[in-house]
Amino acid sequence: MMTKSNNNNPIIMWVVGALIVGGVLGYVLAQSRTPSQVYMSGTASMMKDNGSNMMQMGKMMMQSGAMMQQKGQEFGDQEMMQNGKTLEENGSMMEQKGTIMTERGNGMMQMMGR
């Protein structure tokens, strides 16, 4: 009976060893895929800056749309007035989305303690 347990002993050791190596490799791979603090900080900063840029672009689009509507009214051009209205609406939407992006970027930075 002793010879039978001695034959199984190396197999058990190999299985346990393989499980340990697999666990360590899995842990190392999972850690390498976790975003770093620097990456997350850069992403939050980019969101904040891009949101601010979107807000400015939206304001410019709204102003341009209002100006197009005025010129369209001056010259009696209905198409220019309609395009100005569309541009103003799109600018408003862009400004709102920029505000949301800026708020999310600020929120991420606050969560990271910056």
N, C-alpha and C positions, 0 to 999 in steps of 0.2 A: 503494500500500500504506500510506503514512503516514496517509492520510485514514481508513482503516478502523480503525487503532489509536486514533486521536484520537476516533472515535465511541464506542468501547468504554470509553475512559478515564473519562468522567463516570459511566457506569453502575457501573463497578467502585468508584469513589469513593463513590457513594451506598450501595452494598451494604456496603462496609467501614464507612462512617459509621453505617449502621443497626445493624450488628453491635456496634459499640462502644457506641452509645447503649443498645441492648438489654442488653448485658452490665452496664453501669453501673446501669441501672434494676433489673435482677435482683439485683445485689449489694445495692443500697440496700433493696429490699423484703425480702430475706433477713435483713439486719441488723435491720430494724425488727421482725421476727417473733421474734427471739431474746429469751427472757425476760431481763429485767434482773436485776442482782445484788440490788436492793432487793426486787423481786418474789419472787425465789427465797428470800431471807432471810425475808420475811413468810410465805411458804408453809411453810417449815420451822418457824418459830415457831408458826404456827397448828396444824400437825400435832402438835407437842410439847404445846401447851396442850390441844388437843382430846383427845389421848390421855390426858393426866392427868385430864381431866374424865370420860372414859369409864371409867377405872380407879376413880375415886371412885364413880361411878354404879353400877358393877358391884358394888363392895363393899357399897353401901347395899342393892342388890337382894338380895345374898346374905344379909345380915343380916335383911332383911324376910322373905325366904323361910324362914329358920330360925325366926323368930318365929312365922310362920304355921303351920309344922309343929308347934311346941310347943303353940300354942293349939288346933290341930286335934286333937292328941293328948289335951289336957286335956278337950275337949268331945266327944271321940269322933267328930269330923267328918272322914271320909275324903277328902271333896272338898277341904276346906281343906288337909289334909295334902298331897294331890297337887298342888294349886296352889302351895303353898309350896315343894315340891320343884322344880317347874317353874321358879318364880321364882328359886330359888337356882341352878339350872343355867344359866339365861339370864344371871344376874348374873356367874357364873363365866366364861361365854363373853365377855361384854362386857368384863370385867376383862382377859382375855387379849388381846382385840383392842386395847384401850386401851394395853396394855403394848407391843404390836407397833408401834402408831402412834407412841407416844412414842419408841421406839427408832429408828424411821425418821426422825423429826424431828430427833432428836439426831445421827444419822448424817449427815443433810443439812447440819446446822449445822457439824459437824466438817469435812465436805468443803469447805465454803466458808471455813473458817478462823476460825470464830467461837466 
